[in-house]
Amino acid sequence: MLQFLPHAASRLFDGLLADGSADTSVYLSRLPPELPAEAVLLRLDGHAKALGAATVIESALTQDVLLQRLSRRLDARYPNGKEFLARFYDGRVLPWWVQALDREQREVFLAVGERWHYVTHDHRWDTLVLTCPDIDPHLLPWTLEAEQRRVLIDSAYPYTLIEHYQLTDPELLDRLPSANLYGFLRGAVALAARFGIEDSRRVLMVCTWALLAGDDLADDPAWQQRLQDFADGRRTAKQIGDEVWPMEETW
């Protein structure tokens, strides 16, 4: 992807695995003012696995200073002290990360320029308004409380499901326009939670049924009963699948 950018890129962090099997490194590269953000995505089209692969920051800061500010914002931890990487560089995560921060944290995080452009989960351009103080107000790693952690996990989970289906059964995803997948799967996860279905394997099953049915299962009384039976252990996934999609024998 870097070959499509007009200027040399600086590495935000090194994501190359020790065995060289994968590289998730993130880079910052200066763009000419006349190159609109949309053109960047068009250049990357077909070379990136997701539209979140690139975001565009308008900033008066030099590339080196902006790199330093962004690098300082990567370190985060949960209340129990467990450290993690703030993946705001992923355009899919960026808006949810900003939403999860409290007001003071948000103001500090956004102190990197003028505007930050990204592609939303439904494939539209959106923009975060930034500030650009001379001195970076961010000093310490982020500390996220339990509710902030929940918001982040819940908002990112549909992308995890999409990646799972891309690897295991991409034809299921073809049943919906790609711009609708995130919202559809987030709705399916919420539906599963309504019935007390929260472990990942069973949530995945509910999402698969929703994709196969192509509808909102919550609107179908028969599916409401099936989900309740599934949640209570009265029926297995196989029993439900055999009822709704019976195998036809051919001779």
N, C-alpha and C positions, 0 to 999 in steps of 0.2 A: 504493500500500500504506500510505503514511503516514497516510492519512485514517482508517484503521481503528484507529490507536493513540490512546489517551486523552490523552496529554500531548505537548507539543512535543518534537520530535526535534532532537538535536545531530548535526552531520555529523562522522563519524569521518574520512572523507577524501572529496575531490571527485573523482568518476569521470565527470563530464560531458565527452564528447568535444568537441573544438574546433568541429566542424561541427554539433553538437547532435543527431547521428543516434542517439546512445545515451547512457544515463546509468547507470553502475554504482556510483554513490555509495553509501556505507554510513553508516547512521545509528544513533544510540543514543538510546533513549527510555525514560523511567521508566514503570513499570507499577504500578497499584495493587496492594497486597499480596493483596487478595482475588481477583485475576484469575490463575488457574492458567496454567502454561506451555502446557498443551494447548489452552486457550481461545484463546491467541494464534495458534496454527497454524490453528485452525478459522476464525478471522476472516480469515486470509490465504488460506485455501483458495480456489483458483480465481483468485487475483490474483497468485500467485507461480509462477515457472517451476519451482522445485525446493523440496523441503522444507528444504533448507539455507539458504533465504532468511532465516530467523530463528532465533536462539538466545536463550536467556534466562539472564541472570546474576543470581544472588542476591548482593547485596553491601551492606555497611553504608556504603560510600563514597558520597559525593554524586555526582550525575551528572557534574559538571564534573571531579572528581578521577578518577573511573572513566574518563572520556573521555581524560584525559591519560595514564593508565596504558596504556590500550589503544593509543592513538596511538603511544606510544614503542615498542610491541612490533611495529609494522608493518614497520620497516626491517630488512632482512636481506641477507646477501651470501654468495656461494659462495667456496670457497678461492681461486679465481682473481681475486677482487675484484669479480666481476659482481654488481650489486645487483638485488634483486627484492623484491616486496611479499609479506609473510607473510599468506596469505589465511585466517587462522584465523577470521575473521568469517563465513566460509562454513561452515555447519554440516556440510557434506559433507567439508570439508577438516580441520576442527578436530580430530577424534580422531587422524587420521593425522599432523597436525602435532605434536601432543603426543607421539605414539609416536616420531616421528623425532628429537625432542630428546634430548640426554643427560640424566642425572639432575639435574645442577646447573642446566642450562638449563630443565628442566621445572619445577623448584621455583620458579625465578625467574618463569617465564611465568605460573604459576598463582597468583601473588600479587595477585589482583584482587578477592577476595570470599570467599564461602562455598561456593557451588555454581554450576555452569554446565551448563544443560540443553540438549540438542540431540537431533535425530532421526538415528538411525544409518542406514547404507546399506540396511538391511533394514526400515526404517520403524518402528523401535521407539525409545521414549524412553530416553536414557541420561544419566548425570550425571558430571561431573568434580568431584572434591572440591578446593576452593581453599583458599588461606590469605589473610589480609588484614593484613599488617604495616603499621604506621603510615607507615613510609618505604618507598617503592618500591625494591626491590633491583635493578631492571633499569636499567642505565646505558648500555650500548653496543648497537649493532645486532647482531643474531644473526649468527654465522658458522657455516655448516653445512659439514660435511666431505662428501667424495664419497659415502660410504655413506648419510649422512642425505639427501643430494640424491636418491639412487637410491630410497630408501624413499618420499619425497614424490612423485616422478614416477610410480613404479609404482602407488601407492595412488590417485592422482588420475586415471590414464589411463582406467579404465573409465567415469568420468563424462564424459570427453572423447568417448569412443565413443558413449555414450548421447545426448549432445547432437548428435553427427554424425547418428545415425539419426533423431533427432527432426526434423532439418531435411531429410534426404534420403529417408528411407523409414520413417516412423513405424509403418507396419503391421507391420514386422518386430518392433518392440518389443512389439506387442500379443500376440505368441505366448507371452509369459511374464508372470506377475504382476509388477507394477512393483517390488514389494519384493524380487524375485529377480534383477532385471536386473544389479545391480552384481556380485554374487557369480558369476553365470553368465558375464559378460563377463571378469571377472578370471580365472576358470578357463580361458576360451578363450585369453586372452593368455598365460597360463602354459603352456598346451599348445603354442601356437605356439613359445614359447621353447625348449621341450624338443626341438623339431625344428630349432632354429637359425634360426627365422623371427622376425626382430626389426625389420625395417624397417616403418614404419607402414602403408604401402600393402598389404603382404602380410599383416600382422597383421590389418588390417581385413577382408581377404578371408577369413581363417580364422574370425574372429568372425561374419561374415555366413553362412558355411556352417553354423556351430554354431547360429545362430538359425533358419536354414531347416530344419535337421535336427531341431531341438528336443531334441537329446540331447547327452550328453557324448561328443564324438568320440573321446576317449581309450579308450572301452570297446569300440569297433568296430574289429576288425582291418583291415577294408577301408579305413576312414578313416585308420588309422595308415599304411597303405601309400601312400594318396593324399597325405597330408601329407609323408611322406618324399620322395616323387617331386616334390612341389611345392617342397620345400626344396632338393632337389638339382638342380632345373632340368630334370628329365626330363619333366615335364608342366606345362602352363600352367594358369592358373585357368580359362580357357575350356574346355580339354579336360576338366578335372575336372567343371566345371559341366554340360557337355553329357552326360557319362556319368551323373551322378546325377540330373539334372533335364532329360532330353531334351525338346527342343521338339516339340510335337505339331502337325502340319500339319492345318489344317481347310479344307475345300473347300465 
